[in-house]
């Protein structure tokens, strides 16, 4: 699992962009759910 954290540099609608990547799709889904459930709702603008 790789977690990327990208602070806003210019004019985007977010302060920090988080990315998750993993070769194992089931593990990726578990990691995403774990993180998503712990973030305050107002902190998540979109999920792609």
N, C-alpha and C positions, 0 to 999 in steps of 0.2 A: 504494500500500500504506500502510495506517495501522496503527501499533503502539501499543497502549494498555498502560499499566502502572499497576496499582491496588494500592497497599499495603493490607494488612489494617488495618481500623479497629476492628472488634469481632468477637469470637467465631466467626470463620469457621475452616475447617480448613486455610487456606493463609496464607502470609505476603505473597505478591504474586501478583496475578492478571494474566496477560498476555492481551491480545486482539489478533487480527489481522483486518483488514478490507480487502477489495480488490474492485473491480468485475470484475477479470479472474480467474476461478476457477482457471485453470491457474497463473497467477502466484502466487496465494494459496497453492495447494498446494505449489509450489516453495519459497516463503518459509517456510511451516510446516515442511516437511521439513528445510530448512536449519537452522532454529532448534531443532527437536525433536532432531535428531541430535547437537547440540552441548550440550544440557542433560544433566546427570547424571540417570540414571534415577530416583534417589530424590527428585529435585526436582519431578517431574511427578506430580501427584496424579490428574488426570483431563484428558481432552480432550473437548470438546463441539463 
